[in-house]
Amino acid sequence: MKKRFITSVVLGLMCFALTIGIMIQIKTVEGSNYGVSQNYQENNLRAEVLKYKERYDNKYKELERAQKELEEERKNSTENNEELEKKEAEINKGNKIIGLDDATGPGVIVTLSDSKKDATSALDPSSLLVHDADVLSIINELKNAGAEAICINDQRIVPTSSIICGGNIIQINGEKVGAPFVIKAIGLPEQLMGALSRQNGYVDILKRASVEVELKKSNNISIPKYTGVLIYKYAETVI
Protein backbone atom coordinates (compact mmCIF):
# COMPACT_ATOMS: atom_id res chain seq x y z
CA MET A 1 0.00 0.00 0.00
CA LYS A 2 2.79 2.31 1.00
CA LYS A 3 4.74 1.55 -2.20
CA ARG A 4 1.62 2.24 -4.29
CA PHE A 5 1.19 5.62 -2.56
CA ILE A 6 4.83 6.56 -3.15
CA THR A 7 4.54 5.51 -6.80
CA SER A 8 1.40 7.65 -7.21
CA VAL A 9 3.12 10.67 -5.66
CA VAL A 10 6.18 10.26 -7.90
CA LEU A 11 4.00 9.88 -11.01
CA GLY A 12 1.98 12.92 -9.97
CA LEU A 13 5.12 15.03 -9.56
CA MET A 14 6.44 13.83 -12.90
CA CYS A 15 3.16 14.74 -14.62
CA PHE A 16 3.20 18.17 -12.95
CA ALA A 17 6.81 18.76 -14.04
CA LEU A 18 5.97 17.60 -17.56
CA THR A 19 2.97 19.94 -17.70
CA ILE A 20 5.12 22.89 -16.54
CA GLY A 21 7.73 22.00 -19.16
CA ILE A 22 5.12 21.87 -21.94
CA MET A 23 3.68 25.26 -20.88
CA ILE A 24 7.15 26.85 -20.86
CA GLN A 25 7.84 25.38 -24.30
CA ILE A 26 4.53 26.77 -25.64
CA LYS A 27 5.30 30.23 -24.24
CA THR A 28 8.79 30.12 -25.75
CA VAL A 29 7.43 29.15 -29.17
CA GLU A 30 4.73 31.84 -29.01
CA GLY A 31 7.32 34.46 -28.04
CA SER A 32 9.61 33.34 -30.85
CA ASN A 33 6.76 33.45 -33.37
CA TYR A 34 5.77 36.91 -32.14
CA GLY A 35 9.36 38.12 -32.51
CA VAL A 36 9.61 36.70 -36.03
CA SER A 37 6.24 38.22 -36.95
CA GLN A 38 7.22 41.60 -35.51
CA ASN A 39 10.55 41.61 -37.37
CA TYR A 40 8.75 40.62 -40.57
CA GLN A 41 6.30 43.52 -40.17
CA GLU A 42 9.11 45.98 -39.39
CA ASN A 43 11.06 44.86 -42.46
CA ASN A 44 7.95 45.26 -44.62
CA LEU A 45 7.30 48.76 -43.25
CA ARG A 46 10.94 49.73 -43.79
CA ALA A 47 10.76 48.48 -47.36
CA GLU A 48 7.54 50.46 -47.96
CA VAL A 49 9.10 53.64 -46.56
CA LEU A 50 12.17 53.24 -48.77
CA LYS A 51 9.92 52.59 -51.77
CA TYR A 52 7.91 55.78 -51.18
CA LYS A 53 11.08 57.80 -50.53
CA GLU A 54 12.49 56.61 -53.87
CA ARG A 55 9.25 57.60 -55.60
CA TYR A 56 9.36 61.01 -53.90
CA ASP A 57 13.00 61.57 -54.91
CA ASN A 58 12.20 60.64 -58.52
CA LYS A 59 9.17 62.94 -58.62
CA TYR A 60 11.18 65.77 -57.08
CA LYS A 61 13.88 65.35 -59.74
CA GLU A 62 11.18 65.47 -62.43
CA LEU A 63 9.79 68.63 -60.83
CA GLU A 64 13.23 70.24 -60.80
CA ARG A 65 13.72 69.40 -64.49
CA ALA A 66 10.30 70.83 -65.31
CA GLN A 67 11.07 74.01 -63.36
CA LYS A 68 14.37 74.45 -65.22
CA GLU A 69 12.62 73.95 -68.56
CA LEU A 70 9.92 76.45 -67.55
CA GLU A 71 12.58 78.94 -66.45
CA GLU A 72 14.35 78.56 -69.80
CA GLU A 73 11.09 79.01 -71.72
CA ARG A 74 10.24 82.12 -69.71
CA LYS A 75 13.72 83.50 -70.31
CA ASN A 76 13.49 82.92 -74.06
CA SER A 77 9.98 84.36 -74.34
CA THR A 78 10.82 87.53 -72.37
CA GLU A 79 14.06 88.26 -74.22
CA ASN A 80 14.03 91.64 -75.98
CA ASN A 81 10.60 92.38 -74.50
CA GLU A 82 10.83 95.07 -71.82
CA GLU A 83 7.33 94.52 -70.41
CA LEU A 84 7.71 90.74 -70.16
CA GLU A 85 11.21 91.12 -68.67
CA LYS A 86 9.68 93.32 -65.97
CA LYS A 87 7.05 90.66 -65.22
CA GLU A 88 9.76 87.99 -65.08
CA ALA A 89 11.71 90.08 -62.57
CA GLU A 90 8.54 90.39 -60.45
CA ILE A 91 8.04 86.61 -60.51
CA ASN A 92 11.64 86.01 -59.43
CA LYS A 93 11.32 88.57 -56.65
CA GLY A 94 8.07 86.96 -55.48
CA ASN A 95 9.68 83.52 -55.46
CA LYS A 96 12.50 84.82 -53.25
CA ILE A 97 10.04 86.40 -50.84
CA ILE A 98 7.93 83.26 -50.38
CA GLY A 99 10.97 80.97 -50.31
CA LEU A 100 10.81 79.17 -53.67
CA ASP A 101 14.32 80.30 -54.66
CA ASP A 102 17.70 79.88 -52.97
CA ALA A 103 18.83 82.98 -51.11
CA THR A 104 22.25 84.37 -50.14
CA GLY A 105 23.32 87.44 -48.23
CA PRO A 106 24.48 88.83 -44.87
CA GLY A 107 22.77 87.94 -41.63
CA VAL A 108 23.12 85.91 -38.44
CA ILE A 109 23.42 82.26 -37.42
CA VAL A 110 21.78 81.10 -34.18
CA THR A 111 22.63 77.67 -32.76
CA LEU A 112 20.38 76.25 -30.02
CA SER A 113 21.56 73.18 -28.07
CA ASP A 114 20.25 71.32 -25.03
CA SER A 115 21.88 72.32 -21.75
CA LYS A 116 24.98 70.43 -20.64
CA LYS A 117 23.83 70.82 -17.05
CA ASP A 118 23.01 67.64 -15.10
CA ALA A 119 19.24 67.11 -15.39
CA THR A 120 19.01 65.78 -11.82
CA SER A 121 20.14 69.18 -10.51
CA ALA A 122 17.18 71.01 -12.06
CA LEU A 123 13.70 71.31 -10.57
CA ASP A 124 12.26 70.97 -14.09
CA PRO A 125 14.59 68.88 -16.32
CA SER A 126 12.55 69.78 -19.43
CA SER A 127 13.63 73.41 -19.00
CA LEU A 128 17.15 72.32 -19.99
CA LEU A 129 15.97 71.15 -23.42
CA VAL A 130 15.21 73.10 -26.59
CA HIS A 131 11.48 72.92 -27.40
CA ASP A 132 9.43 73.88 -30.45
CA ALA A 133 8.18 76.99 -28.60
CA ASP A 134 11.79 78.12 -28.14
CA VAL A 135 12.54 77.76 -31.86
CA LEU A 136 9.29 79.55 -32.76
CA SER A 137 10.11 82.44 -30.42
CA ILE A 138 13.55 82.91 -31.99
CA ILE A 139 11.99 82.80 -35.48
CA ASN A 140 9.44 85.46 -34.48
CA GLU A 141 12.17 87.73 -33.07
CA LEU A 142 14.13 87.41 -36.31
CA LYS A 143 11.03 88.18 -38.41
CA ASN A 144 10.21 91.20 -36.24
CA ALA A 145 13.79 92.42 -36.74
CA GLY A 146 13.40 92.31 -40.53
CA ALA A 147 14.79 88.91 -41.53
CA GLU A 148 14.11 88.34 -45.24
CA ALA A 149 14.86 84.59 -45.38
CA ILE A 150 15.10 81.99 -42.58
CA CYS A 151 15.91 78.30 -42.39
CA ILE A 152 16.27 75.77 -39.56
CA ASN A 153 18.75 72.94 -40.18
CA ASP A 154 18.39 73.75 -43.91
CA GLN A 155 14.57 73.56 -43.77
CA ARG A 156 13.31 76.81 -45.37
CA ILE A 157 10.67 78.67 -43.39
CA VAL A 158 7.75 79.71 -45.61
CA PRO A 159 4.29 81.12 -44.73
CA THR A 160 2.82 77.61 -44.40
CA SER A 161 5.73 76.07 -42.44
CA SER A 162 4.83 74.10 -39.32
CA ILE A 163 7.12 73.66 -36.30
CA ILE A 164 5.78 70.85 -34.09
CA CYS A 165 7.29 69.04 -31.13
CA GLY A 166 7.56 65.26 -31.53
CA GLY A 167 9.20 63.79 -28.43
CA ASN A 168 12.95 64.48 -28.42
CA ILE A 169 12.85 65.91 -31.96
CA ILE A 170 11.00 68.71 -33.76
CA GLN A 171 9.15 68.39 -37.06
CA ILE A 172 9.68 71.27 -39.49
CA ASN A 173 7.76 71.17 -42.77
CA GLY A 174 6.99 67.54 -41.91
CA GLU A 175 10.70 66.65 -41.65
CA LYS A 176 12.20 65.36 -38.37
CA VAL A 177 14.96 67.62 -37.07
CA GLY A 178 17.04 67.11 -33.91
CA ALA A 179 19.25 69.34 -31.75
CA PRO A 180 21.39 71.28 -32.21
CA PHE A 181 19.06 73.60 -34.12
CA VAL A 182 20.98 75.87 -36.50
CA ILE A 183 18.84 78.85 -37.49
CA LYS A 184 20.12 80.99 -40.37
CA ALA A 185 18.57 84.36 -41.15
CA ILE A 186 19.37 86.84 -43.92
CA GLY A 187 18.98 90.51 -43.11
CA LEU A 188 20.88 93.46 -41.67
CA PRO A 189 23.28 91.66 -39.26
CA GLU A 190 23.47 94.49 -36.70
CA GLN A 191 19.69 94.79 -36.56
CA LEU A 192 19.11 91.04 -36.23
CA MET A 193 21.86 90.66 -33.62
CA GLY A 194 20.51 93.62 -31.65
CA ALA A 195 17.04 92.06 -31.48
CA LEU A 196 18.43 88.73 -30.28
CA SER A 197 20.93 90.17 -27.79
CA ARG A 198 18.58 92.57 -25.99
CA GLN A 199 18.20 92.24 -22.25
CA ASN A 200 15.20 90.11 -21.17
CA GLY A 201 14.77 88.98 -24.77
CA TYR A 202 14.09 85.33 -25.53
CA VAL A 203 17.76 84.47 -26.03
CA ASP A 204 18.49 85.98 -22.61
CA ILE A 205 15.69 83.85 -21.10
CA LEU A 206 17.10 80.67 -22.68
CA LYS A 207 20.60 81.43 -21.43
CA ARG A 208 19.32 81.95 -17.91
CA ALA A 209 17.66 78.52 -18.19
CA SER A 210 21.12 77.11 -19.08
CA VAL A 211 20.14 76.29 -22.69
CA GLU A 212 23.19 76.60 -24.97
CA VAL A 213 22.83 79.57 -27.37
CA GLU A 214 25.47 80.71 -29.86
CA LEU A 215 25.04 83.89 -31.93
CA LYS A 216 27.23 84.69 -34.91
CA LYS A 217 27.21 87.34 -37.64
CA SER A 218 28.05 86.38 -41.21
CA ASN A 219 28.38 88.28 -44.47
CA ASN A 220 27.72 85.23 -46.61
CA ILE A 221 24.79 83.07 -45.55
CA SER A 222 23.22 80.57 -47.96
CA ILE A 223 19.62 79.49 -47.40
CA PRO A 224 18.11 76.74 -49.59
CA LYS A 225 14.73 77.07 -51.26
CA TYR A 226 11.59 75.37 -49.98
CA THR A 227 11.36 71.91 -51.56
CA GLY A 228 7.70 71.22 -50.78
CA VAL A 229 4.56 72.42 -52.54
CA LEU A 230 2.81 75.59 -51.42
CA ILE A 231 -0.94 75.04 -51.29
CA TYR A 232 -3.33 77.86 -50.46
CA LYS A 233 -6.86 76.58 -49.74
CA TYR A 234 -8.58 79.79 -48.75
CA ALA A 235 -6.59 82.77 -50.10
CA GLU A 236 -7.60 83.90 -53.58
CA THR A 237 -5.92 86.32 -55.94
CA VAL A 238 -7.81 89.60 -56.45
CA ILE A 239 -7.67 90.71 -60.08
Sine and cosine of phi, psi and omega as CSV:
sin_phi,cos_phi,sin_psi,cos_psi,sin_omega,cos_omega
0.00,0.00,-0.70,0.71,-0.02,-1.00
-0.91,0.43,-0.66,0.75,0.01,-1.00
-0.89,0.46,-0.62,0.78,0.00,-1.00
-0.90,0.43,-0.63,0.77,0.00,-1.00
-0.91,0.42,-0.70,0.71,0.01,-1.00
-0.89,0.46,-0.67,0.75,0.02,-1.00
-0.88,0.48,-0.68,0.73,0.01,-1.00
-0.89,0.46,-0.67,0.74,0.00,-1.00
-0.90,0.44,-0.71,0.70,0.00,-1.00
-0.88,0.48,-0.71,0.71,0.02,-1.00
-0.89,0.46,-0.63,0.77,0.01,-1.00
-0.89,0.46,-0.70,0.71,0.03,-1.00
-0.90,0.44,-0.64,0.77,0.02,-1.00
-0.90,0.43,-0.66,0.75,0.03,-1.00
-0.90,0.44,-0.67,0.74,0.01,-1.00
-0.89,0.46,-0.71,0.71,0.01,-1.00
-0.89,0.45,-0.64,0.77,0.02,-1.00
-0.91,0.42,-0.66,0.75,0.02,-1.00
-0.88,0.47,-0.72,0.69,0.04,-1.00
-0.87,0.50,-0.67,0.74,0.01,-1.00
-0.89,0.46,-0.67,0.75,0.02,-1.00
-0.90,0.43,-0.66,0.75,-0.01,-1.00
-0.90,0.43,-0.68,0.74,0.03,-1.00
-0.89,0.47,-0.66,0.75,0.00,-1.00
-0.89,0.46,-0.67,0.74,0.01,-1.00
-0.89,0.46,-0.71,0.70,0.00,-1.00
-0.88,0.47,-0.66,0.75,0.01,-1.00
-0.89,0.46,-0.70,0.72,0.02,-1.00
-0.90,0.44,-0.68,0.73,0.01,-1.00
-0.88,0.47,-0.69,0.72,0.02,-1.00
-0.89,0.45,-0.64,0.76,0.02,-1.00
-0.90,0.43,-0.69,0.73,0.01,-1.00
-0.90,0.44,-0.63,0.77,0.01,-1.00
-0.90,0.44,-0.68,0.74,0.02,-1.00
-0.89,0.46,-0.68,0.73,0.02,-1.00
-0.89,0.45,-0.69,0.72,0.00,-1.00
-0.89,0.45,-0.68,0.74,0.00,-1.00
-0.90,0.43,-0.70,0.71,0.04,-1.00
-0.88,0.48,-0.63,0.77,0.02,-1.00
-0.89,0.47,-0.70,0.72,0.01,-1.00
-0.91,0.42,-0.67,0.74,0.01,-1.00
-0.89,0.46,-0.66,0.75,0.03,-1.00
-0.90,0.44,-0.64,0.77,0.04,-1.00
-0.90,0.44,-0.69,0.72,0.01,-1.00
-0.90,0.44,-0.66,0.75,0.01,-1.00
-0.89,0.46,-0.65,0.76,0.02,-1.00
-0.90,0.43,-0.63,0.77,0.02,-1.00
-0.91,0.42,-0.68,0.73,0.01,-1.00
-0.88,0.48,-0.71,0.70,0.02,-1.00
-0.89,0.46,-0.60,0.80,0.00,-1.00
-0.90,0.43,-0.71,0.70,-0.01,-1.00
-0.93,0.36,-0.57,0.82,0.04,-1.00
-0.90,0.43,-0.64,0.77,0.03,-1.00
-0.89,0.45,-0.67,0.74,0.04,-1.00
-0.89,0.46,-0.68,0.73,-0.01,-1.00
-0.88,0.47,-0.72,0.69,0.00,-1.00
-0.87,0.50,-0.66,0.75,0.01,-1.00
-0.91,0.42,-0.69,0.72,0.01,-1.00
-0.90,0.43,-0.63,0.78,0.00,-1.00
-0.91,0.41,-0.61,0.79,0.05,-1.00
-0.90,0.44,-0.65,0.76,0.06,-1.00
-0.89,0.47,-0.66,0.75,0.02,-1.00
-0.90,0.44,-0.67,0.75,0.01,-1.00
-0.89,0.46,-0.66,0.75,0.03,-1.00
-0.89,0.46,-0.68,0.74,0.00,-1.00
-0.90,0.43,-0.62,0.78,0.01,-1.00
-0.91,0.41,-0.63,0.78,0.03,-1.00
-0.91,0.42,-0.66,0.75,0.03,-1.00
-0.90,0.44,-0.66,0.75,0.02,-1.00
-0.90,0.44,-0.67,0.74,0.02,-1.00
-0.88,0.48,-0.66,0.75,0.01,-1.00
-0.92,0.40,-0.67,0.74,0.02,-1.00
-0.89,0.45,-0.67,0.74,0.01,-1.00
-0.91,0.42,-0.64,0.77,-0.01,-1.00
-0.90,0.44,-0.69,0.72,0.00,-1.00
-0.92,0.39,-0.64,0.77,-0.06,-1.00
-0.96,0.28,-0.43,0.90,-0.03,-1.00
-1.00,-0.08,-0.10,0.99,-0.02,-1.00
-0.89,0.45,0.72,-0.70,0.00,-1.00
0.89,0.45,0.35,0.94,0.06,-1.00
-0.78,-0.62,0.97,-0.23,-0.13,-0.99
-0.87,0.50,-0.67,0.75,-0.04,-1.00
-0.92,0.39,-0.70,0.71,0.00,-1.00
-0.93,0.36,-0.56,0.83,0.05,-1.00
-0.89,0.45,-0.60,0.80,0.03,-1.00
-0.91,0.41,-0.67,0.74,0.03,-1.00
-0.90,0.43,-0.63,0.78,0.02,-1.00
-0.89,0.46,-0.67,0.74,0.02,-1.00
-0.89,0.46,-0.61,0.79,0.02,-1.00
-0.91,0.40,-0.65,0.76,0.03,-1.00
-0.89,0.46,-0.72,0.70,-0.01,-1.00
-0.89,0.45,-0.64,0.77,0.02,-1.00
-0.91,0.42,-0.67,0.74,0.02,-1.00
-0.89,0.45,-0.65,0.76,0.02,-1.00
-0.88,0.47,-0.62,0.78,0.02,-1.00
-0.92,0.40,-0.64,0.77,-0.04,-1.00
-0.91,0.42,-0.69,0.73,-0.05,-1.00
-1.00,0.04,-0.09,1.00,0.12,-0.99
0.99,-0.12,0.28,0.96,-0.02,-1.00
-1.00,0.00,0.01,1.00,0.07,-1.00
-0.81,-0.59,0.47,-0.88,0.12,-0.99
-0.89,0.46,0.49,-0.87,0.00,-1.00
-0.74,-0.68,0.58,-0.81,0.08,-1.00
-0.70,-0.71,0.43,-0.90,0.03,-1.00
0.39,-0.92,-0.03,-1.00,0.01,-1.00
-0.98,0.22,0.34,-0.94,0.03,-1.00
0.19,-0.98,-0.53,-0.85,-0.02,-1.00
-0.71,-0.70,0.37,-0.93,0.07,-1.00
-0.83,-0.56,0.83,-0.56,0.00,-1.00
-0.91,-0.41,0.81,-0.59,0.03,-1.00
-0.90,-0.43,0.86,-0.50,0.01,-1.00
-0.95,-0.32,0.80,-0.60,0.01,-1.00
-0.75,-0.66,0.48,-0.88,0.07,-1.00
-0.87,0.49,0.51,-0.86,-0.01,-1.00
-0.89,0.46,0.56,-0.83,0.07,-1.00
-1.00,0.03,-0.01,1.00,0.00,-1.00
-0.93,0.36,0.55,-0.83,0.02,-1.00
-0.90,0.43,0.84,-0.55,-0.06,-1.00
-0.88,0.47,-0.49,0.87,-0.03,-1.00
-0.94,0.33,-0.28,0.96,-0.01,-1.00
-1.00,0.02,-0.08,1.00,-0.03,-1.00
-0.97,-0.23,0.60,-0.80,0.05,-1.00
-0.91,0.41,-0.60,0.80,0.03,-1.00
-0.81,-0.58,1.00,-0.08,-0.05,-1.00
-0.83,0.56,-0.49,0.87,-0.03,-1.00
-0.92,0.39,-0.35,0.94,0.01,-1.00
-0.94,0.34,-0.25,0.97,0.00,-1.00
-1.00,0.04,-0.08,1.00,-0.04,-1.00
-0.97,-0.26,0.41,-0.91,0.08,-1.00
-1.00,0.08,0.81,-0.58,-0.02,-1.00
-0.93,-0.37,0.19,-0.98,0.02,-1.00
-0.87,0.49,-0.58,0.81,0.01,-1.00
-0.90,0.44,-0.57,0.82,0.03,-1.00
-0.91,0.41,-0.72,0.69,0.01,-1.00
-0.89,0.46,-0.69,0.72,0.01,-1.00
-0.87,0.49,-0.66,0.75,-0.02,-1.00
-0.90,0.43,-0.64,0.76,0.04,-1.00
-0.91,0.41,-0.67,0.75,0.03,-1.00
-0.86,0.51,-0.71,0.70,-0.01,-1.00
-0.89,0.45,-0.63,0.77,0.02,-1.00
-0.91,0.42,-0.63,0.78,0.03,-1.00
-0.92,0.40,-0.67,0.74,0.03,-1.00
-0.89,0.46,-0.70,0.71,0.00,-1.00
-0.89,0.45,-0.44,0.90,0.00,-1.00
-1.00,0.03,0.04,1.00,0.09,-1.00
0.99,-0.14,0.33,0.94,0.04,-1.00
-0.88,0.47,0.73,-0.69,-0.05,-1.00
-0.99,-0.12,-0.36,0.93,0.04,-1.00
-0.45,-0.89,0.68,-0.73,-0.06,-1.00
-0.67,-0.75,0.60,-0.80,0.15,-0.99
-0.62,-0.78,0.43,-0.90,0.05,-1.00
-0.83,-0.56,0.89,-0.46,-0.06,-1.00
0.74,0.67,0.70,0.72,0.03,-1.00
0.94,0.35,0.21,0.98,0.14,-0.99
-1.00,-0.10,0.92,-0.39,-0.07,-1.00
-0.93,0.37,0.71,-0.70,0.05,-1.00
-1.00,0.00,0.86,-0.50,0.01,-1.00
-0.85,-0.53,0.13,-0.99,-0.04,-1.00
-0.83,0.56,-0.47,0.88,-0.04,-1.00
-0.98,-0.18,0.15,0.99,-0.03,-1.00
-0.90,0.43,0.62,-0.78,0.08,-1.00
-0.90,-0.44,0.65,-0.76,0.05,-1.00
-0.82,-0.57,0.97,-0.26,-0.14,-0.99
-0.81,-0.59,0.69,-0.73,0.04,-1.00
-0.96,0.27,0.67,-0.75,0.03,-1.00
-0.64,-0.77,0.94,0.33,-0.04,-1.00
0.98,0.22,-0.82,-0.57,-0.02,-1.00
-1.00,-0.02,0.20,0.98,0.06,-1.00
-0.76,-0.65,0.13,-0.99,0.05,-1.00
-0.81,-0.58,0.67,-0.74,0.05,-1.00
-0.99,-0.13,0.83,-0.56,0.03,-1.00
-0.84,-0.54,0.86,-0.51,-0.08,-1.00
0.84,0.54,0.50,0.87,0.01,-1.00
1.00,0.10,-0.08,1.00,0.00,-1.00
-0.99,-0.15,0.66,-0.75,0.00,-1.00
-0.98,0.18,0.79,-0.62,-0.04,-1.00
-0.75,-0.66,0.73,-0.68,-0.01,-1.00
-0.92,-0.40,0.26,-0.97,0.03,-1.00
-0.93,0.37,0.49,-0.87,0.03,1.00
-0.97,0.25,0.51,-0.86,0.00,-1.00
-0.99,-0.14,0.90,-0.44,-0.01,-1.00
-0.98,-0.20,0.94,-0.35,-0.04,-1.00
-0.97,-0.23,0.86,-0.51,0.04,-1.00
-0.94,-0.33,0.69,-0.72,0.00,-1.00
-0.68,-0.73,0.73,-0.69,0.05,-1.00
-0.99,-0.17,0.75,-0.66,-0.01,-1.00
0.17,-0.98,-0.17,-0.99,0.04,-1.00
-0.94,0.35,0.93,-0.37,-0.11,-0.99
-0.80,0.60,-0.71,0.70,-0.04,-1.00
-0.89,0.46,-0.63,0.78,-0.02,-1.00
-0.94,0.34,-0.69,0.73,0.01,-1.00
-0.91,0.41,-0.70,0.72,-0.01,-1.00
-0.90,0.43,-0.61,0.79,0.01,-1.00
-0.89,0.45,-0.64,0.76,0.00,-1.00
-0.92,0.39,-0.60,0.80,-0.04,-1.00
-0.98,0.20,-0.50,0.86,-0.12,-0.99
-1.00,-0.02,-0.05,1.00,-0.08,-1.00
-0.89,0.45,0.50,-0.86,0.00,-1.00
-0.91,0.41,0.68,-0.73,-0.03,-1.00
0.92,0.39,0.21,0.98,0.12,-0.99
-0.97,0.24,0.01,-1.00,-0.10,-1.00
-0.93,0.37,-0.57,0.82,0.05,-1.00
-0.89,0.45,-0.66,0.75,0.03,-1.00
-0.88,0.48,-0.65,0.76,0.02,-1.00
-0.90,0.45,-0.69,0.72,0.01,-1.00
-0.89,0.45,-0.66,0.75,0.00,-1.00
-0.90,0.43,-0.63,0.78,0.02,-1.00
-0.92,0.39,-0.42,0.91,0.04,-1.00
-1.00,0.04,0.11,0.99,0.04,-1.00
0.96,0.26,0.20,0.98,0.11,-0.99
-0.95,0.30,0.67,-0.74,-0.03,-1.00
-0.97,0.23,0.85,-0.53,0.01,-1.00
-0.77,-0.64,0.80,-0.59,0.05,-1.00
-0.85,-0.52,0.79,-0.61,0.01,-1.00
-0.91,-0.41,0.69,-0.72,-0.03,-1.00
-0.52,-0.85,0.74,-0.68,0.11,-0.99
-0.99,0.13,0.44,-0.90,0.06,-1.00
-0.46,-0.89,0.61,-0.79,0.03,-1.00
-1.00,-0.07,-0.05,1.00,-0.04,-1.00
-0.59,-0.81,0.99,0.11,0.01,-1.00
-0.97,-0.25,0.72,-0.70,0.05,-1.00
-0.93,-0.37,0.80,-0.60,0.00,-1.00
-0.84,-0.54,0.85,-0.53,-0.04,-1.00
-0.95,0.32,0.36,-0.93,0.02,-1.00
-0.97,0.26,0.29,-0.96,0.07,-1.00
-0.95,0.31,0.78,-0.63,-0.08,-1.00
-0.99,-0.15,-0.02,1.00,0.02,-1.00
-1.00,0.02,-0.29,-0.96,0.01,-1.00
-0.88,-0.47,0.82,-0.57,0.03,-1.00
-0.99,0.16,0.85,-0.53,0.00,-1.00
-0.83,-0.55,0.86,-0.50,0.05,-1.00
-0.95,-0.31,0.91,-0.42,-0.06,-1.00
-1.00,0.06,-0.50,0.86,-0.17,-0.99
-0.90,-0.44,-0.49,0.87,-0.02,-1.00
-0.97,0.22,0.73,-0.68,0.03,-1.00
-0.83,-0.56,0.56,-0.83,0.01,-1.00
-0.96,0.27,0.73,-0.68,0.03,-1.00
-0.99,-0.12,0.87,-0.49,-0.02,-1.00
-0.99,-0.17,0.00,0.00,0.00,0.00
